[in-house]
Amino acid sequence: AVAWSPLANEYLVVWQDGRNGQQDIYGRRVSPGGFVLGGDFKVTGPGGGASDEWAPAVVWNGTANEYLVVWQDARNSASRGWDVYGQRLSTAGAPTGGNFRISSPAATFDDTNPAVSWNGTDNQYLVVWEDARAVGTRGVDAYGRRLSAAGVAQGADFRISGPDATSDDWTPAVAWNGAVDQYLVVWRDDRHS
């Protein structure tokens, strides 16, 4: 996944990497001309633990001039399944604080395939993901949670796919519309398959 910072005049590219015998999230800064800036680095850092991390997404925060990287994380998979975690990074790729869980304590089954958008009007993120907490009765749902610029949850996480979506809802994506200050969340929906 990739995000552009116009203030830093560079990209941040993040990916899933198996070099350590498990899947970790790594990143690297890239110039507008496609030249790498410095070495690659582990986004999750030592706090990520010895568990698999998959499916990263990244967005640039224009207010704080930093990035938020989100991913699905197996560090608590024995008791909770996969969770969605995040890490704020400076434009130089340095961590800002530690990595943190985004999906709520109520999300006790697999939370996967996150996506993230930055809202420059309200200075907040919206993170969305596939959520299997009600898989036995509803299938997989699209869920979301708002975060402050500092990565602090703004209220509970919430189901996006709505009451009519009673089958699996996969791979959500999200974008913010600055003109009308709203988000659009889309997903693949199996209700008519």
C-alpha positions as CSV (number, residue, x, y, z in Angstrom):
1,A,0.0,0.0,0.0
2,V,1.2,3.6,-0.6
3,A,0.4,7.1,0.6
4,W,1.7,10.5,-0.6
5,S,2.8,13.3,1.7
6,P,2.8,16.7,-0.2
7,L,4.5,18.4,2.8
8,A,7.4,15.9,2.9
9,N,7.3,15.6,-0.9
10,E,7.6,11.8,-0.7
11,Y,5.7,8.5,-0.6
12,L,5.5,5.9,2.1
13,V,5.2,2.4,0.8
14,V,4.2,-0.4,3.3
15,W,4.0,-4.2,2.7
16,Q,3.8,-7.6,4.3
17,D,7.2,-9.1,4.7
18,G,8.3,-12.7,5.7
19,R,12.0,-12.2,6.1
20,N,11.9,-13.0,9.9
21,G,10.1,-16.3,9.6
22,Q,6.7,-14.7,10.2
23,Q,4.8,-12.0,8.4
24,D,5.6,-8.4,9.5
25,I,4.7,-5.0,8.2
26,Y,7.6,-3.1,6.7
27,G,7.9,0.4,5.1
28,R,10.1,2.5,3.0
29,R,10.1,6.1,1.9
30,V,10.3,6.9,-1.8
31,S,11.0,10.2,-3.6
32,P,8.7,11.6,-6.3
33,G,11.2,10.3,-8.9
34,G,10.9,6.8,-7.6
35,F,14.2,6.7,-5.6
36,V,14.3,5.0,-2.2
37,L,15.1,7.3,0.7
38,G,17.0,5.5,3.4
39,G,16.5,1.8,4.3
40,D,13.4,-0.1,4.9
41,F,12.1,-0.5,8.4
42,K,9.7,-2.6,10.5
43,V,6.6,-0.6,11.0
44,T,5.3,-2.6,14.0
45,G,8.6,-2.4,15.8
46,P,9.4,-4.5,18.9
47,G,5.9,-4.0,20.3
48,G,4.5,-6.0,17.4
49,G,5.4,-9.3,19.1
50,A,6.2,-12.6,17.5
51,S,3.0,-12.9,15.6
52,D,1.8,-12.6,12.0
53,E,0.8,-9.2,10.6
54,W,-1.0,-9.0,7.3
55,A,-2.8,-6.7,4.8
56,P,-1.4,-3.2,5.6
57,A,-3.0,0.0,4.5
58,V,-1.6,3.6,4.9
59,V,-2.9,7.2,4.8
60,W,-1.2,10.5,5.2
61,N,-2.5,12.9,7.9
62,G,-2.3,16.4,6.4
63,T,-2.8,18.2,9.8
64,A,0.0,16.5,11.7
65,N,2.2,15.7,8.7
66,E,2.4,12.0,9.6
67,Y,1.1,8.6,8.4
68,L,-1.2,6.0,10.0
69,V,-0.5,2.4,9.0
70,V,-3.1,-0.2,9.8
71,W,-3.0,-4.0,9.5
72,Q,-4.6,-7.2,10.7
73,D,-2.6,-8.7,13.6
74,A,-2.5,-12.2,15.2
75,R,-0.8,-11.3,18.5
76,N,-4.0,-12.2,20.4
77,S,-5.4,-14.8,18.0
78,A,-5.6,-17.6,20.6
79,S,-8.2,-15.6,22.6
80,R,-9.6,-13.0,20.2
81,G,-8.8,-14.1,16.6
82,W,-7.2,-11.4,14.4
83,D,-7.4,-7.8,15.4
84,V,-6.9,-4.5,13.5
85,Y,-3.9,-2.6,14.8
86,G,-2.3,0.7,13.9
87,Q,0.9,2.7,14.1
88,R,1.5,6.4,13.6
89,L,4.7,7.3,11.8
90,S,6.5,10.6,11.2
91,T,7.3,11.4,7.6
92,A,10.8,10.2,8.3
93,G,9.4,6.7,9.1
94,A,9.9,7.0,12.9
95,P,7.2,5.6,15.2
96,T,5.0,8.2,17.0
97,G,4.0,6.3,20.2
98,G,3.4,2.6,20.2
99,N,1.2,0.4,18.0
100,F,-2.4,0.1,19.2
101,R,-5.5,-2.0,18.8
102,I,-8.3,-0.4,16.7
103,S,-11.0,-3.1,16.7
104,S,-12.8,-3.0,20.1
105,P,-12.9,-5.5,22.9
106,A,-16.3,-6.6,21.6
107,A,-14.6,-7.8,18.3
108,T,-13.7,-11.2,19.5
109,F,-13.4,-13.0,16.2
110,D,-11.3,-12.3,13.1
111,D,-11.0,-8.6,12.1
112,T,-9.2,-8.5,8.7
113,N,-8.4,-6.5,5.6
114,P,-8.4,-3.0,7.0
115,A,-8.5,0.2,5.0
116,V,-8.1,3.8,6.3
117,S,-8.9,7.4,5.3
118,W,-8.0,10.8,6.8
119,N,-10.7,13.5,7.3
120,G,-8.9,16.9,7.2
121,T,-12.0,18.8,8.3
122,D,-12.7,16.9,11.5
123,N,-9.0,15.9,12.0
124,Q,-9.9,12.2,12.3
125,Y,-9.3,8.9,10.7
126,L,-11.9,6.3,9.7
127,V,-10.6,2.7,9.7
128,V,-12.8,0.0,8.2
129,W,-12.4,-3.8,8.1
130,E,-14.0,-7.2,7.6
131,D,-15.5,-8.2,11.0
132,A,-16.5,-11.8,11.8
133,R,-18.0,-11.2,15.3
134,A,-21.5,-12.3,14.1
135,V,-20.3,-14.8,11.4
136,G,-22.7,-17.5,12.8
137,T,-25.8,-15.4,12.3
138,R,-25.0,-12.7,9.8
139,G,-21.8,-13.7,8.0
140,V,-18.8,-11.3,7.9
141,D,-19.8,-7.6,8.2
142,A,-18.0,-4.4,7.3
143,Y,-17.2,-2.4,10.5
144,G,-15.5,0.9,11.2
145,R,-14.1,3.1,13.9
146,R,-13.2,6.7,14.0
147,L,-9.8,7.7,15.5
148,S,-8.5,11.1,16.5
149,A,-5.3,12.4,14.9
150,A,-3.4,10.9,17.9
151,G,-4.9,7.5,17.2
152,V,-7.4,7.6,20.1
153,A,-10.8,5.9,19.5
154,Q,-13.7,8.3,19.0
155,G,-16.6,6.2,20.2
156,A,-17.3,2.5,19.7
157,D,-16.7,0.6,16.5
158,F,-19.8,0.2,14.4
159,R,-21.3,-1.9,11.7
160,I,-21.3,-0.2,8.3
161,S,-22.9,-2.8,6.1
162,G,-26.3,-2.4,7.7
163,P,-29.3,-4.6,8.5
164,D,-30.0,-5.8,4.9
165,A,-26.5,-7.3,4.6
166,T,-27.0,-10.7,6.1
167,S,-24.4,-12.5,4.1
168,D,-20.6,-12.0,3.9
169,D,-19.3,-8.4,3.2
170,W,-15.7,-8.5,2.1
171,T,-12.7,-6.2,1.5
172,P,-14.0,-2.7,2.5
173,A,-12.5,0.4,1.1
174,V,-13.0,4.0,2.3
175,A,-12.5,7.6,1.0
176,W,-13.3,11.0,2.5
177,N,-15.0,13.7,0.5
178,G,-13.6,17.1,1.7
179,A,-16.3,19.1,-0.2
180,V,-19.2,17.7,1.8
181,D,-17.3,16.3,4.8
182,Q,-18.4,12.7,4.5
183,Y,-17.0,9.2,3.8
184,L,-17.9,6.6,1.3
185,V,-17.3,3.0,2.3
186,V,-17.7,0.3,-0.3
187,W,-17.3,-3.5,-0.1
188,R,-17.9,-6.8,-1.9
189,D,-21.3,-8.1,-0.8
190,D,-22.5,-11.7,-1.2
191,R,-26.2,-11.1,-0.4
192,H,-27.3,-11.9,-4.0
193,S,-24.8,-14.7,-4.8
